[in-house]
Amino acid sequence: MEGQTKFDRFVSRYPHPHQPFFHRPHWTRRRFFQILGSGVTASFLAERYARAADVSTSASVTTQNTAKNTIFILLAGAPSHIDTFDFKLVSGVTPDSFAPASISGVTWPSGLLPKMADQLKNIAIVRSMRAWALVHSLAQTWTQIGRNPAAALGNIAPNIGSVVAIEKDPLRLPSQVFPTFLALNSASAAGSGYLPARYAPFKVIPSAKGILNTTNPDGPGVVDTRWSLLHQLDDPLRVNSPLGKSMEDYDNFYQAAKGLMYNPVVNQAFQFSSTDSERYGNTAFGNACLVAKQVLQADQGTRFIQITQGGWDMHSNIYDARQLPAYGKLLDDGLAALLGDLQATGLFTNTLLVMAGEFGRTVGPLSGAQGRDHYPQQFVMFAGAGVTGGKVIGVTNAAGDDVTDFGWSRNRYVKPEDVEATIYSAMGIDWTTVRHDDPFGRGFEYVPFSEQDLYGPVNELWTT
């Protein structure tokens, strides 16, 4: 526990504040004008973009550099860890249908997640992860940006996927037309923060028809003519625009959209057959997993894909057929098919798959509403890109409410910032990087407190 004690001392000196669950806004005249002034200031600062970032690193680190791509699955609402990836049999509570079984030394709910039972040999489960906050919106954002959204730079912090996008942008080929950062079923995904809009997530809801509006009934010739006329008329307002960065961002959006039009590669990657959809479970989540695989297989420049699957906030009747059993099947069908196809196509060796909720749920007997409430103890799953399969990092006690063995070199709870650093390391990105192009001039650290080495990758994922 020495590592956790040292970590707690640092956090007490440099707090990671967040609003408690029962906090409610208290409006005053002063608070109104504070917020109004902040908005005016932010709108001014948003126009400040560095043309070329001054980048520095605080330490000499070695990245894993095993991943070309990352798929990040956010289980929004927070699944019950003790019913899934940190299974604990609660006598008289756990449904018999969950059929727990010991598979390669891991107690697994084979009745709830039968297909994933066959994939245990290919995944690693970190059970020593613990959330900072128990408020959905705050913790979900924290998970996506790898820092406290309420901290000084939290409001301008980019999604992890946006950082990957800007780092990997120099590697894009002129022929690659897909967005570097794709977000599937992720309407509320964190954006690019202060980074240019070209690194924002391209948000799509998968459909068998693919991406809509990629053709025009007047034909490609007419579209090209109109496109040329458009640029003749207002290029002076788009290129090195006197109206600021926002106009250039609009132009980037148009350019990206134009590249997706009348492109058979787009149709091949984003459309799918009913047969393939059925193989992935014929659900919105399954379709997102299917499209993610197809997009990476197309190799058209996408390097980070976020998939969001909500519905896990089960405060009542958690074992009702429409609750955890239904969502368990949804997850089992889609995730197992994705893992299988990544292996079959050869993508598994260079694609990192990460899956987590924003926190966990209460343990032991159910609540009076027959559900499980918010709780900090949780799990995170990794697979692919050289991650050692069949591995469990961290041991929790019999109830699953705390950790008895952290299972990694820092000897403390794994935090969202550590997961962020792990993703960057796998992608060959120095997690100690500091960009000096943020609008406040403070210096934006990819992972907070890198100079103090507070957070870092879970390198044990790659050891046998």
N, C-alpha and C positions, 0 to 999 in steps of 0.2 A: 504493500500500500504506500510505500515511500514516494513513488511517482505521483500518485494521486494527491498526497499531502502537499508535495512541492507545487503541484498544479493549482491546488486550492489556495495556497498562499499567494501565488501570482495573481490569480483572479480576484482575490480580496483587495489587492493593491490596484489592479486595473479592472474594475467591475465590468461584467457583461450584462448590463441592465436590460430588463424586459418587463412589460406590463403584466401583472398577475391576472389570473383568469377573471376575477371579480372586479377588476378595474373598470370604471365607467367614466367617460369624459365629464369634466366639470367646466362649464363655459363661463367665462367672465369677459368683461369688456376688454381688459388687458390681453387676455388670451386670444380674443378675436383679432386684435390688431397685430399681435405677434405672428399669428398664422398668415394674415394678410401680407405683412411685411416679408415673411419668408417666401411666400409665393412670388412676389415681385422680384426679390433677390434671385430666386432660383431661375426665373425666366430669363434674367440677364446672364446668369452664369451658364445657362444651358447653351448659349451661343459661343462659349469659349471652348474651342477644340484645338488641340495642338496638331499641326500638320504632320509632324513626325515626333513620336514619343521618345522622350529621354528615358531609357530603361536601365535599371541597375539591379544587381542581385546582392543580397546581404550575406550570402555564404556560398561556399563551394560545395555543391551537392551533386550527387549522381542519381539520375532518374532511371526508372525501370525501362522506359522507352520500348515497351513491348506492344503497344496498341496503336493502330492506325485510326481506329474509330472507337466511339463510346456510345452505348445505348444506356440511358438513365431512365429507370422506371420509378415514378413517384406514386406510391400507394396512398393517395390523399384520403384523409379521414383517420388514418392510423390503424392498421390491422392489429389484432390481438396476437402478441408475440408468443404467448404460452399455448395458443391453439394452433400455431403454424410452425414457424422456423425456430422456435425455442420451446418445443412442446413439453407441457407438464400435465400429466394425468391428474385431474382433480376428482377424487372419489365422490361419486354421487352427483357430479356436476357435468363432467365431460361426456358428451353423447357416445353411446356404444358404437354408433356408426362411424366414428372417427378411427376406429380400429388401429390403435397405436401398435407399432411394430419396431423392433430393433433392426436397423439396416446399416450394416458396416459400422456398428457401434453408436449410431445416431437414433434416438427415439423419434419416430416420425408418425404423423397422423395419416397412415396409408389409405384410410377411407376417405379423408377429406382431400388429400393431394396425391392421388395414386400415380399419376404420370410423372410428377416431380420426384417421386420415390426412385424412379429409374434414372433420374438425372443427378442424384446426390453425388455420384462419383465425379461429376463434372463441375460442381459448384463449391464455393467456400462460404461459410456462414460466420459472420462476426456477431457474437452474442454479448459482447461487453460494451455495446454502444448505449449511450444515454443522452437524451435530448436536453436542450437548454430550457425550453419553454413548453407550456402545455396549452397554448392558444393556437388554434388551427392556422389562421392566416399568418401569424408571426412565425410559427415553426415551419410551415411549408415554404415560406420565403427564405428563411434561414437555411433550410436544406438545399435550396436552389442557388443561393449566392455564397454560401459558405461563410457567413458572418452574421452578426447581429443587425437586423434591419433597422433597429432603433439607434444604432451607434452613429458616430459622426459622419461616416461615409456610407452608411447603410442605404440611404435614400438614392445614391447615385451608383451603387454597386451593381455590376453586370451579372447576369446569369453565368454559371460556370461554363455553359455552352457557348456564350458570347466570348469569353476569354479564350476558349479553345478555337473559336472561329477566327479571332484576330491573330492568334499565334500561328495558325495553319494557313492563313490566307496566302502567304507567299508561295505555298506549295501548289496552289490551284493552277491547273492548266487552262489555256484559253478555250479549249473545247468543253470544259466542264461547266455545265449550266445550272446544276442543282444548288440550292442554298447550302452554305457550310453548316448551318445550324437549323435543324428541322424539329418542330414541335408538333406531335400528333395527339389529338384529343386534349390539348393543353391550352385552352383559351385564356386561362389565368396564369400562364407561365410567366415568371419574372423575365423582364426584357433585357436590353443591352446596357441599361444604366446610362452612364455618361459616354460610353463608347459610341462611335458612329452607328447610325441605324442599319447599315449594311450587315452588321454583326448581330442584329436582333433575330430572335427565333422566327422562322417562317411557319406560321400556324396553319395546320390543315386537319380537317376531319376526314379520315379515310373513307372512300366511297368506291364501290365497284366500278363506277364510271370514271374514276381518276380525279384529276384536278379540273374543276369547271372553268369555262371561259378561256380555254387555251386555243380556241379557234374562233374565227369570225365568219359569219355567213357570206360576207363579200369576198372571201378568199385571201390567200397570203399576198398576192400581188397588190391588191388594194391596200392591205394593211401596211406593206412596205412603203407604198407611195405616201400614205398619210403619216407614217413614221418619219420619213424624210422631211415632209413639209413641217411637221411639228418642230423638228430640230432647226430647220431654217428660220422659223419664226422666233423661237425663244431660247436658243442655245445661250445667248448672252446672259439670260437669267438662270440658266442651269449649271453652266460650267464656270467655276470660279465666281459664283454668283455674288453680286453686290447685296443680295438680300440675306446672305448668311448660309450657314451650314444646312438649315432645314430644306432649302431649295435643292441643294446638291443631293441631300438624302432622297428627296422625291425623285430626282433623276435616276439615282441608283436603283430605286424601286422599279421604275419603268424599264430600265435596262434589264434588270433581272427577270421581270415578267415577260419581256419580249423574247428572252432566250428560251423560255418555257413553251412558247407558242409554236404550233405546227412541228413539234419535235416528237418523233416516234419513241425515242428513249424515255420521254416523260410518261407517255401512255403505258409503256411496258412496265415501268417501275411503280406507278401509282394506281393503275387499274389491277383488278384481280378477279379470278373466276369464282363462281359459287363453290366449286369443288375445293379450291384452296382455302376459301373462307371457312368452309365446314371443317376442314382439317385443323384449323386454328380455333375452332369453337363457335364460329359464326356469331361473334359478338363484336362490339365496338373495340374492346381491348384486343381481342384476337386479330381483328383486321389491322389494328395499329402495329402489332407485332409483325404481321405479314408484310405490310408496306415497309416497315423498317428494314426487314431482311432484303426486300427487293431493291430498295434505294441503295443500300450499301453494296449490293451485288452489281448494280449499274455502274458504280465507281465514277460518279459524276460530280464529285467535289464535296459531298456531305460527309462531315466528320463527327458530328455530335447529334444524336437524336434523343429527344425527351418524349417519353410517353407518360401520360397521366391517367391513372385509373382511380376514380373516386368511389365513394359509397361505403368506406370502411369504418365510418363513425357509428359504431353499434352500441349505443347506450342502453337499448332495450331489446329484449327478445333476440339476443345474439344468435341463438341456436335455432331460430325459426328457419324453415326451409328456404325462405326468401332472403335470409340474411347471410350468415357466414357459410353455410353449405352452398348457397348459390354463387357467392363471390369466390369461394374456394375453387369451385369447378371452373369458373371463368378464368381465374388466374392459372389454374393447373393446365387447362387446355391451351391457352395462348402461350404461356411461358415455356412449357415443355416442347411445344412445336417450334418455337423460336430457337431454343437451344439445339434441338435436333437438326433444324435446317442450317443453322450457322455452322454446325459441324459437317454436315453433308456437302456444303458449298465451299468449305475451306476458310470461311470468314471467321470461324471461332478462334483461330490462332492469332488474329490481329484485331479482334474486336473485344473491348472490355464491356461487360454487362454489369450494371450496378442497380440494385433495387432496394428501396427503403420507404417507410412511411415517415411522417414528421415526428412521431413519438410512438409509445406503446400503449397498452391498456392494463387496467388493474387486474390483479391476479387472485387466485383462490376462488371462493364462492362468488356467485353472481350478485349484482346489486338487487335492490328491491324491484327494479324495473326489468330484472332478468337480463341485464346487459353488463358491459364492462366500460368503465370510465377512463379518462385520460391518465396516463402514467408515464414517467420519464424513461423507464427501462424499455429498450427496443432491440431490433436486430437490423443488420444490413447484409445483403447478399452480393457476392461478387462471382463472376465467371469469365472465362475466356482470357485472351491476351497473356497466356502463360501462368495465370492464377492456378495454384495447385488445387485440383478438385478433391472432393471427399474430405475436406478439412473444416474443422470448427475451431474458431479462435475465441477464447473467452469461455468461462464456465459460470453459470448462474446457480443460485441456491435452489433448494427443492421447490420453493414456491415460484421462483422466477422473478422476484421483485428486486434482486440486487446481484452483484457480481462477487464471486468468491475467488476467481482467478482471471485477471485481465487478459492474459494470453499473448501479450505483445511487448515489445522492448520498452515502451514508455511507461508501462506498468500503471496504467490509469484507464479511466473510461475513454472509449473512442467517441469523438465529437464530430459534428458535421464538418468542421474545419479540417479534421483529419481525413475524412472521406474526400473532401475537395482536393487536399494535397495528394491523396492516393490517385485520384483521377488524373491530375496534372502529371504526376510522376509516370504513370502508365503511358500517357500520351507524349512523353519526352519533353514536357514543359517544366522549367525550373519553378517550383512553387514558391521560392523566395523572391521572385521577381517583384520589383517595385516600379510602377509606371509614374512618371512625373508630368503627366498630361491631364490630371484631374482638374476640374474647374475650381477647386478650393486651394490648389497648390500645396496640398498636404503630402502628396505622394500616395498612390494607391497600391497597396500590397495585394498580390494575388491571394495570398493566405495571410490573415492578420497575425501580427506579432512574429513575423518570420525572423526578424533580427534577434529576438529573444529565444528562437527555436521552441516556441510554445506548442506548435502543432507540426505534424509531419505525416508522411505516408505510413500505412500499415504494411511494411515490407514483408512481414511474415506470410502474407498471402502468396508470395512467390517462393517460399521455402518448403521443402518436403518434411 
